[in-house]
Structures are given as C-alpha cells and as structure tokens.
Amino acid sequence: MKTVEEVNRQLSDVEAIDVYLAQTLCQQHEVKKEMLTDDVAFYLIVALSWHLRHGHTCLDLEHIAGSTWFANEESDKAGYTFPSLTVLADTATALATGSAEVEPLIYEPYKLYLSRYQVFEKEVAAGVARRLKTIAFDDKQYDVLRSVWPHLFDCSTHEEQDWQQIATACAITRQFAVINGGPGTGKTYTVARLLIALQAAASAPLNIRLAAPTGKAAQRLTESVSNSLAAITAPCVDAYKTRITTQAQTLHRLLGMRPVQLQPKYHQDNPIHCDVLIIDEASMVDLALMARVIRALPSHAHLYLVGDVNQLPAVESGNVLEALAGSSEEHLTEITGALHTHLLRLCPHLPPIQVNERSINTVFSLKISRRFSGKLAEVAEAIRQGDVSAIDKSVVPWEVSSGNLFENNAVWLTSATSSTALRELAKQSFSPLLKASTPGEALMAIAECRWLTPTRQGAHGVEALNNLVETSLSNQRVFRQSHYHGRPIMVMENDYTQRLFNGDTGVIWQDDDGVLRAYFQTAETTLRKVSLSRLPRVETVYAMTIHKSQGSEFKQVVIWMPEASGKAKRLFTRELLYTGLTRAKNGCLLVGDKVRIADILAIKSTRFSGLAQRVEALWYSNHTDEK
C-alpha cells in the first residue's frame, strides 16, 4: 500500500485526503491481490477523489484510460499512467463488489462513484423525469389562457420566432423545465409571464416560492420579478398578479438548513408547502443541494430552473444546470406532437416548430438578447465559442492616455501594470464614488464600476487590489481605521435579523452628526442605515472575485487576468472569463494580453456526470405514451 510520502514523490496536485481515501477503501474491500500489487485500484480511487474535489460527481474511466495523470516535469514527478479501459472497468467492478453492507463505491458502465453521489444523481433524475409528462389543458383552460395571452405577449403574426413566448407556452405544460439564456435575453421577463400563465390555468390560487443560491441573487430575483410584474397592466391580469409572491429567499432558508444539523427542516417526510418553485441562478446549484430540493418538494409541485449554462458552475460537486441543459443553446428545434398541438391552440401566430416524437422538450433557451449588445455581446459570444480571432477583432487597446474608460461602450485590453498606470486606473474607475455627496449617490456610484479577479490572494487578488485602490485614493480620502467615510462594503454572511445577506453591498457614510453608519439599498429603492455595531462580517469591495460577482451587474468592469501555474491555473477558465465579462452593462477593460486570453479560452470547465443519461433513460422507459 502506497504511503502519503511515496505518493507525493510520484504525483503532483494530489492532497492527503485523496491518498487516505484510497488507502482506506482498498483495505476495506476484498480486492483481488494482483490489483493491489500493481496499484491500479489505489490510483483509481486517488483519481476519483481528485475529480470529486474538482466538481465532478463521478470518475469517467474513458477519460483517464491509457493516459498519464498527475505528472509535473518541473518537479520531476512522473505521475501515473492508467491502463486500458478494460483493465480499469474490471478493477472498478472489483472495488465496487465487497463484503460491506452498504458499499461506499458504486460502478456503472465506465463510471465510478462514491455511493452518496450516485444516490444524489438518482434522486435528482427521478424527481426531474416524473415531472416531464405533458400536462393537457381542457377547453376552459385554453379560453382563460387565450384571454390573458395578448396582455403578456405580442400576438400579431410573427415571421421570426418569439423564444420567450415559446418558452412560456411550453413550460406551463411541464412540471419541470429549464429556462436558459445569456444576459439580456429576458429570463425574468419570461418567468413573470410564466407565473401569470400558471395562475390563469390553475383552478385555485397557487402557492409560489422564489429562491436562489445566495442572498444577493435572491434579492435581485425579488426586484426583477416585482418590476416585470408591475410592467404588465391589464384588469384581467391583475387578479393573477395579486396571487404571486415576489419575495425570494435563499435555497438554504427555503429548506430550513441549520448549521449544526445534517437534516434540514424540510425533507421527504416534511415537504415544503409549495405548488411552484422557481430557482434563479441555477448554474450555482450543486448536486447535493438540488437533491435536497427534490426531496423537499411535494410530488405535485412544479420546478423551474432559470440560469445561463455558460456561466461558472457551482463551487461544490456537480453542475446540475449543465447536465440537464447541455453545453449547447440549440434547444427546442423539434417538439413532440402533443406540444405541437398545444402551440397551435395557444400561439397560432408563431412560426411552427418541427415535430419529433422522441423529443424530451425540457430545456427552453432564450436566444435573442434585447439589452446585452454591441462589443460586449460580440466578445461574450466569442468567449463562449472559444474564438480567439473574433476577440482580437473586437477588443480595443487601452492605455492611461487613451482617455476615460466611461466615455465609450467598448471592450478594452491593456497590459499596463506599472504602479503609475494602476493608480490612474483606480482613480478613473472609482471617480463617481469620490464625487458622491450623499449615501444614496454613493450607492449608485458603487454600481458604476467593479474590479473582478479570479483569486483572493496574490499580487492581483482581491485583497491586494482593494489595498491598491485605497492607496491610490488616499490623497482624497483618509483611511485611518477599518471603517471610513465612503468605504464600499460587501456582506460576507447572512444575517436574517438585520435582513442582510451574503453578497449585499453598501457604503459606510458619515451622518450630519459625525457618526459613521452603513447604508444599504432596499428593494423599495429606499435607503436603510445600520449601526456599525450591528453589521455582520463585511469586506471592502472595490474589487471582488468573479465567483462572488455572479448575479450582479455593473456599468463597467475591469477583469484581471494574471499569469497562473499549478493549481491556480485551473481557476482561469472560459466560463470564468465569460461570467466576468457578462457582469458589465456598458463596457469592460481586460487587464492582460491576447496570449493570456487564448490560454484562458483553451481551458473549458466540463464536469463529468451521469445525470443527463439517467433522465433520458427514465423518460424513455416511463413515458412510452409520448414517444
């Protein structure tokens, strides 16, 4: 059996937990002696542990067969070369066949799981599949839907497809659906109309719940749905609008998850009182959390996931949105006959869609952006496609002498990182905040610009960049203490008593009486001030990680792309750059060079999972009437 020291001399980028898991499971299982002798079983579990730590829910044997892993020429670590797929499959089968009452390892064709992740996948797949059968409406329901539809959408004859309308019309016939779309494609616009349509088709008022993975995302969902509903004005719609809650909450609070208890308050034996659940920013939801949601939902409840499949995945294992929606946005090019008949009755003014009886029709992508356009949209699409040449054509070189960043809506690129250039960049980026004369103006100024970076530590991490900005602005603002007048802050933990949530941003401001207080914007567009003694943990937020920025928007963003090696290199992915860029509404400055951009685009985040295959298998076995 390999020791930690022996493994560290041979392998790069493995942790002690990987070695410990391999040692423990090899000892616990009745593995054939020859497999222990040649170490295949040991290294197979090391690879499984490594993949789980990096967000995968299983080890794909086809991915590692015949290839060398964990090598590092710089440190003379040879790594390990895995044998053929046949040998790996035989070893995995032996590992998953032991004497234990509950096996910790599960093998399925060419996939090796820790049993808990296989259980999570099966629970989520079953929860999704049983909600995919088409819901048939009667004549009375169609009459009601057709009466409200012109107040929700343009019902004149269309030559081009209206994907928001298609997504809404199709989703109301499903107990489960994914509404996928990039920035500005109208996801919340669609959700608001979906909720009204569901209420209109229901025989009684529905209990609707809105949720998101983080407090900040929940707050934004509350504001977005409220604004979208307010824009729909018609007497026949008003009655349905009053039945729709607009107050979103975090998934953890929805489930009643408590820090010291493994079992949340709501689960399969105590389900949430809910008829419809909308989960926004679903790309941030990991497999274990989604399994808990499925357990807590009553069997009749509708579940809709809303998000952008191209954004960063969840920090924990699993990427549920990617697994269910796939990496392509080319969805809904074909529909079942039942769905075709439904669209003819409800939306005869839209172009027809081709019929294919084997279509599952659970993912509805919004393909036209009505807000996110220009160079930002061009570069975002180029990043999504990994097209370096298209980015080269769209970005504009920028130097300090080029002028103010806020003067043009463009995607800039600079490699200028001298102390003088950085200080000038800081002053330009945060000049609106310096000019603010009231806390309200300061809060608006905070949303003008944000510096985004992949890491917290290092020369271009969050901490160093925040220090750089404070130093650059010190000739106009004096920083003598942790809290100071004009300090932008971000809440780092949920505090339900203060109604402050992880990701909320505010500003420290000195009142007329000379006392420093924290100010936050409420959903009602009013200001709320909080005593500094009552603040939860906060950090300065001139700069923040790209992960933390998910769900936020700024007029201008500055994205840092420092060189990286070793473990840090995996942080710089195509999805990371796409997520950072799409936080901007007007323009973006990329700090790096074209070679660095090409390196980042070459690293695409893909997580191995069996979730999509499970849903398909259950669909085709359980819904033969819709084939």
Secondary structure, DSSP 8 states (H G I E B T S, - for coil): ---HHHHHHH-SS--HHHHHHHHHHHHHS---HHHHHTTHHHHHHHHHHHHHHTT-SSEEHHHHTT-EES-BGGGTB--EE---HHHHHHHHHHHT--S-SS-SEEEETTEEEEHHHHHHHHHHHHHHHTT-S-----HHHHHHHHHHHHHHS--S--SS--HHHHHHHHHTT-SEEEEEE-TTS-HHHHHHHHHHHHHHHSSS---EEEEESSHHHHHHHHHHHHHHHHT---HHHHHHHTT----EEEHHHHHT--TT-SS-SSBTTB--S-SEEEESSGGG--HHHHHHHHHHS-TT-EEEEEE-TTS---SSS--HHHHHH-S-----SEE-HHHHHHHHHH-TTS---EE-TT----EEEE---SSS-HHHHHHHHHHHHT-HHHHHHH-EE--GGG--GGGS--EEEE----HHHHHHHHHHHTHHHHH--SHHHHHHHHTTEEEEES-SSSTTSHHHHHHHHHHHTTTTS---SSS-TT-EEEE-S-BTTTTB-TT-EEEEEE-TTS-EEEEEE-TTS-EEEEEGGG--SEEE-SEEEHHHHTT--EEEEEEE-----GGGGGG--HHHHHHHHTTEEEEEEEES-HHHHHHHHT-------SHHHHHHHHHHHH-GGG-
